[in-house]
Amino acid sequence: MSSDVTEALEEPENLSYEELEEDDDNVSATDLSELLKEGTKESHDRAENTQFVKDFLKGRIKRELFKLGTVALYFTYSALEEEMERNKDQPAFTPLYFPLELHRKEALMKDLEYFYGEGWREKVQCSEATQRYIDRIRHVGQQEPELLVAHAYTRYMGDLSGGQVLKKVAQRALKLPSTGEGVQFYIFDNISNPQQFKQFYRARLNALDLDKGTKERIVEEANKAFEFNMQVFEELDKIGALLAEETQEGGLPVHDGKGDLRKCPYYATKLGAAEVSSCPCHVALALLKLPTVQLVLAACVAVAAGVVAWYVM
């Protein structure tokens, strides 16, 4: 952790976990962190109840999907951190600029190299849904930099909270190395105490010199981020409904007759299954090779990471 952050955390009282938790009881209804929490509850509830998020938390995530999700995260954080760099001297954002502690782009590059090899840059591309979110981040960074706070707070605080749960789920479900390969995104080497850092970050957020109108716009922007997330899930639902039809048109076997058809995730939408697990269908891997399916699933996993992070936080 950088010296300025360490000093800030140590002053004035070197708070303990218990004291930091007690501080939560003293928050004001007009504090920006509290406004964000209360103002996005409805959007949050809608997002956290999607089947995809529930399945992710239960460890029902394929290795290929996790890889594609990492791709989407890479493009998202690349845009976000470039705009943060652009606006690091803006009074409305400077207090929240902690590149050493928070930035994720380099960690995501390591994960992509682990999954795709040295030539990973030539093997990945940004999905349409992810691109729409990126376009919004670019607009905010260049036209309304005070709103960048909404995206930074939503992403990084979630990564330090629910993201740590996702890391464990992914390592267990995908049998990834315990040494961190493939999940560097979730590892913050320069933050020794995530809980204390989050409290410090929220204090900085609440100390920003913003009027009521600007705070309301920031909350609105955070809700827009959730709406982008919902659009991705809607896109996934449409693709999922068409998967069986695409399989038939492509001349691939719809089902090999083995196992329970209801357990195949690619038929879950059609059959209305509440639970999905491993599918013996040979068509699954073939479908993952379809460019359209890859792009949508990549964006979906990225969104799921953010949504689950908010849910657990």
C-alpha positions as CSV (number, residue, x, y, z in Angstrom):
1,M,0.0,0.0,0.0
2,S,1.4,3.4,-0.9
3,S,2.7,5.7,1.9
4,D,0.0,8.4,1.4
5,V,-2.8,5.8,1.8
6,T,-1.1,4.2,4.8
7,E,-0.8,7.6,6.5
8,A,-4.4,8.4,5.7
9,L,-5.5,5.1,7.2
10,E,-3.4,5.6,10.3
11,E,-4.7,9.1,11.0
12,P,-6.1,10.2,13.3
13,E,-6.9,7.1,15.3
14,N,-5.6,4.0,13.6
15,L,-9.1,2.5,13.6
16,S,-9.7,-1.2,14.3
17,Y,-12.2,-3.4,12.4
18,E,-14.8,-2.9,15.2
19,E,-14.4,0.8,15.2
20,L,-14.7,1.0,11.4
21,E,-17.9,-1.0,11.5
22,E,-19.3,1.3,14.2
23,D,-18.6,4.2,11.9
24,D,-21.2,2.7,9.5
25,D,-23.9,3.6,12.1
26,N,-22.9,7.2,11.9
27,V,-23.4,7.7,8.2
28,S,-25.6,10.5,7.1
29,A,-28.5,10.1,4.7
30,T,-26.9,12.8,2.6
31,D,-23.5,11.0,2.3
32,L,-22.8,10.0,-1.3
33,S,-22.0,6.4,-0.4
34,E,-25.3,6.1,1.4
35,L,-27.2,7.8,-1.4
36,L,-25.6,5.3,-3.8
37,K,-26.5,2.4,-1.7
38,E,-30.2,3.4,-1.2
39,G,-30.6,4.9,-4.6
40,T,-29.6,1.7,-6.5
41,K,-31.5,-0.8,-4.4
42,E,-34.2,-1.5,-6.9
43,S,-31.8,-1.9,-9.8
44,H,-29.6,-4.1,-7.6
45,D,-32.5,-6.4,-6.6
46,R,-33.4,-6.9,-10.2
47,A,-29.9,-7.8,-11.2
48,E,-29.1,-10.1,-8.3
49,N,-32.1,-12.3,-9.0
50,T,-31.1,-13.3,-12.5
51,Q,-30.6,-17.1,-12.9
52,F,-27.1,-16.5,-14.3
53,V,-25.9,-14.8,-11.2
54,K,-27.4,-17.5,-9.0
55,D,-25.7,-20.2,-11.0
56,F,-22.4,-18.4,-10.8
57,L,-22.5,-18.3,-7.1
58,K,-23.3,-22.0,-7.0
59,G,-20.2,-22.7,-9.0
60,R,-22.0,-23.5,-12.2
61,I,-19.6,-21.7,-14.5
62,K,-17.7,-23.2,-17.4
63,R,-14.0,-22.5,-18.0
64,E,-14.7,-21.1,-21.5
65,L,-17.3,-18.7,-20.1
66,F,-15.0,-17.6,-17.4
67,K,-12.3,-16.9,-20.0
68,L,-14.7,-14.9,-22.1
69,G,-15.8,-13.0,-19.0
70,T,-12.2,-12.1,-18.3
71,V,-11.9,-10.7,-21.8
72,A,-14.9,-8.4,-21.3
73,L,-13.5,-7.3,-18.0
74,Y,-10.3,-6.4,-19.7
75,F,-11.9,-4.1,-22.2
76,T,-14.1,-2.5,-19.5
77,Y,-11.3,-1.8,-17.1
78,S,-9.0,-0.6,-19.9
79,A,-11.6,2.1,-20.8
80,L,-12.4,3.0,-17.2
81,E,-8.8,3.4,-16.1
82,E,-7.8,5.4,-19.1
83,E,-10.6,7.8,-18.3
84,M,-9.6,7.9,-14.6
85,E,-6.0,8.7,-15.7
86,R,-7.4,11.5,-17.9
87,N,-9.4,13.0,-15.0
88,K,-7.0,12.3,-12.1
89,D,-6.5,16.1,-11.6
90,Q,-10.2,16.9,-11.6
91,P,-11.3,18.0,-8.1
92,A,-14.4,15.8,-8.2
93,F,-12.3,12.7,-8.8
94,T,-8.7,13.3,-7.5
95,P,-9.5,12.1,-3.9
96,L,-10.5,8.7,-5.4
97,Y,-7.5,8.2,-7.6
98,F,-5.5,5.2,-6.3
99,P,-3.9,3.5,-9.3
100,L,-1.4,1.5,-7.3
101,E,-4.0,0.0,-5.0
102,L,-7.0,-0.4,-7.3
103,H,-6.2,-0.6,-11.1
104,R,-7.0,-3.9,-12.6
105,K,-5.9,-3.7,-16.2
106,E,-2.4,-5.3,-15.7
107,A,-3.9,-8.1,-13.5
108,L,-6.4,-8.9,-16.3
109,M,-3.6,-9.0,-18.8
110,K,-1.9,-11.7,-16.7
111,D,-5.1,-13.6,-16.6
112,L,-5.6,-13.4,-20.3
113,E,-2.1,-14.6,-21.0
114,Y,-2.7,-17.6,-18.6
115,F,-5.9,-18.6,-20.4
116,Y,-5.0,-17.7,-24.0
117,G,-1.2,-17.8,-24.2
118,E,1.2,-15.1,-25.3
119,G,-0.7,-14.2,-28.4
120,W,-3.9,-13.5,-26.5
121,R,-4.4,-10.0,-28.0
122,E,-5.1,-11.5,-31.4
123,K,-7.6,-14.0,-29.9
124,V,-9.9,-11.7,-28.1
125,Q,-12.5,-9.1,-29.0
126,C,-15.0,-6.8,-27.3
127,S,-18.7,-7.8,-27.4
128,E,-21.4,-5.5,-28.5
129,A,-22.9,-5.2,-25.0
130,T,-19.5,-4.5,-23.4
131,Q,-18.9,-1.9,-26.1
132,R,-22.1,-0.1,-25.2
133,Y,-20.9,0.2,-21.6
134,I,-17.5,1.3,-22.7
135,D,-19.0,4.0,-24.9
136,R,-20.8,5.3,-21.9
137,I,-17.6,5.3,-19.8
138,R,-15.9,7.2,-22.6
139,H,-18.7,9.8,-22.7
140,V,-18.6,10.3,-19.0
141,G,-14.8,10.6,-18.8
142,Q,-14.7,13.2,-21.6
143,Q,-18.0,15.1,-21.2
144,E,-19.1,14.6,-17.6
145,P,-16.1,13.7,-15.5
146,E,-17.9,14.2,-12.2
147,L,-20.0,11.2,-13.0
148,L,-16.9,8.9,-13.3
149,V,-17.2,8.5,-9.5
150,A,-20.3,6.3,-10.0
151,H,-18.4,3.8,-12.2
152,A,-15.2,3.7,-10.1
153,Y,-17.1,3.2,-6.8
154,T,-19.4,0.6,-8.2
155,R,-16.6,-1.5,-9.7
156,Y,-13.7,-1.3,-7.2
157,M,-15.7,-1.5,-4.0
158,G,-17.5,-4.5,-5.5
159,D,-14.2,-6.1,-6.5
160,L,-12.9,-5.7,-2.9
161,S,-16.1,-7.3,-1.5
162,G,-18.1,-9.8,-3.6
163,G,-15.2,-10.2,-6.0
164,Q,-13.4,-12.1,-3.3
165,V,-16.2,-14.6,-3.2
166,L,-16.2,-15.0,-7.0
167,K,-12.5,-15.7,-6.8
168,K,-13.0,-18.7,-4.5
169,V,-16.0,-19.9,-6.5
170,A,-13.9,-19.8,-9.8
171,Q,-10.9,-21.5,-8.2
172,R,-13.0,-24.3,-6.9
173,A,-15.3,-24.8,-9.9
174,L,-12.6,-24.5,-12.5
175,K,-9.9,-26.2,-10.5
176,L,-7.5,-23.2,-11.0
177,P,-4.2,-23.1,-9.2
178,S,-4.3,-22.0,-5.5
179,T,-1.3,-19.7,-6.4
180,G,-3.6,-17.3,-8.2
181,E,-3.1,-18.0,-11.9
182,G,-6.3,-17.1,-13.8
183,V,-7.7,-15.0,-11.0
184,Q,-5.2,-12.2,-10.6
185,F,-8.1,-9.8,-11.3
186,Y,-9.3,-10.5,-7.8
187,I,-6.0,-10.2,-6.0
188,F,-5.1,-6.7,-4.7
189,D,-1.4,-7.0,-3.8
190,N,-1.2,-3.4,-2.5
191,I,-4.2,-3.5,-0.2
192,S,-3.4,-5.4,3.0
193,N,-6.7,-4.8,4.7
194,P,-9.6,-4.6,2.2
195,Q,-12.3,-3.8,4.8
196,Q,-10.3,-0.9,6.2
197,F,-9.5,0.4,2.7
198,K,-13.2,0.3,1.7
199,Q,-14.0,2.4,4.8
200,F,-11.3,4.8,3.8
201,Y,-12.5,5.0,0.2
202,R,-16.1,5.7,1.3
203,A,-14.9,8.4,3.6
204,R,-13.0,10.0,0.7
205,L,-16.2,9.6,-1.4
206,N,-18.4,11.3,1.2
207,A,-15.9,14.2,1.6
208,L,-16.1,15.2,-2.1
209,D,-17.3,18.8,-2.4
210,L,-20.5,18.1,-4.4
211,D,-23.9,19.8,-4.4
212,K,-27.2,18.0,-4.1
213,G,-27.8,18.0,-7.8
214,T,-24.5,16.5,-8.7
215,K,-24.9,13.7,-6.1
216,E,-28.3,12.9,-7.6
217,R,-26.8,12.7,-11.1
218,I,-24.1,10.3,-9.7
219,V,-26.8,8.0,-8.3
220,E,-28.6,8.2,-11.6
221,E,-25.4,7.2,-13.4
222,A,-24.9,4.2,-11.1
223,N,-28.5,3.1,-12.0
224,K,-27.6,3.5,-15.7
225,A,-24.7,1.1,-15.2
226,F,-27.2,-1.5,-13.8
227,E,-29.4,-0.9,-16.8
228,F,-26.5,-1.7,-19.1
229,N,-26.1,-4.9,-17.1
230,M,-29.8,-5.8,-17.6
231,Q,-29.5,-5.3,-21.3
232,V,-26.7,-7.8,-21.4
233,F,-28.8,-10.4,-19.6
234,E,-31.7,-9.8,-21.9
235,E,-29.4,-10.3,-24.8
236,L,-28.2,-13.6,-23.3
237,D,-31.8,-14.7,-22.8
238,K,-32.5,-14.2,-26.5
239,I,-29.4,-16.0,-27.5
240,G,-30.2,-18.9,-25.1
241,A,-33.7,-19.2,-26.6
242,L,-32.2,-19.5,-30.1
243,L,-29.3,-21.9,-29.3
244,A,-31.3,-25.1,-30.0
245,E,-32.5,-23.7,-33.3
246,E,-29.0,-22.6,-34.3
247,T,-27.8,-26.1,-33.5
248,Q,-30.3,-27.7,-35.7
249,E,-29.6,-25.3,-38.6
250,G,-25.9,-26.0,-38.2
251,G,-26.4,-29.7,-38.7
252,L,-25.1,-30.6,-35.2
253,P,-26.9,-33.2,-33.0
254,V,-29.4,-31.6,-30.7
255,H,-29.0,-34.3,-28.1
256,D,-27.1,-37.6,-28.0
257,G,-29.8,-39.4,-26.0
258,K,-27.6,-39.8,-23.0
259,G,-28.3,-38.3,-19.6
260,D,-31.1,-36.0,-18.5
261,L,-32.0,-33.4,-21.2
262,R,-33.2,-31.0,-18.5
263,K,-29.7,-30.8,-17.1
264,C,-28.2,-29.2,-20.2
265,P,-27.7,-25.5,-19.7
266,Y,-28.3,-24.9,-23.4
267,Y,-31.9,-26.3,-23.1
268,A,-32.7,-24.7,-19.7
269,T,-34.4,-21.8,-21.3
270,K,-36.7,-23.9,-23.4
271,L,-37.6,-26.3,-20.7
272,G,-37.9,-23.8,-17.9
273,A,-35.5,-25.7,-15.6
274,A,-34.8,-24.0,-12.3
275,E,-31.4,-25.6,-11.9
276,V,-28.7,-26.4,-14.5
277,S,-25.5,-28.4,-14.2
278,S,-23.1,-30.3,-16.4
279,C,-24.5,-31.4,-19.7
280,P,-23.4,-34.5,-21.5
281,C,-24.3,-33.0,-24.8
282,H,-21.5,-32.8,-27.3
283,V,-23.1,-29.7,-28.9
284,A,-22.1,-27.5,-26.0
285,L,-18.5,-27.0,-27.0
286,A,-19.4,-26.5,-30.6
287,L,-21.8,-23.8,-29.7
288,L,-19.2,-22.0,-27.6
289,K,-17.1,-21.6,-30.8
290,L,-19.9,-19.5,-32.5
291,P,-18.7,-15.9,-32.5
292,T,-22.1,-14.4,-31.5
293,V,-22.4,-16.8,-28.6
294,Q,-18.9,-16.1,-27.4
295,L,-19.4,-12.3,-27.4
296,V,-22.7,-12.4,-25.5
297,L,-21.5,-14.9,-22.9
298,A,-18.3,-12.9,-22.4
299,A,-20.2,-9.7,-21.6
300,C,-22.6,-11.6,-19.4
301,V,-19.9,-13.1,-17.2
302,A,-18.4,-9.6,-16.8
303,V,-21.7,-8.2,-15.8
304,A,-22.3,-11.0,-13.4
305,A,-19.0,-10.3,-11.6
306,G,-20.1,-6.7,-11.0
307,V,-23.6,-7.6,-10.0
308,V,-22.5,-10.4,-7.5
309,A,-20.0,-8.0,-6.1
310,W,-22.7,-5.5,-5.2
311,Y,-24.9,-8.3,-3.8
312,V,-22.3,-9.5,-1.4
313,M,-20.9,-6.1,-0.5
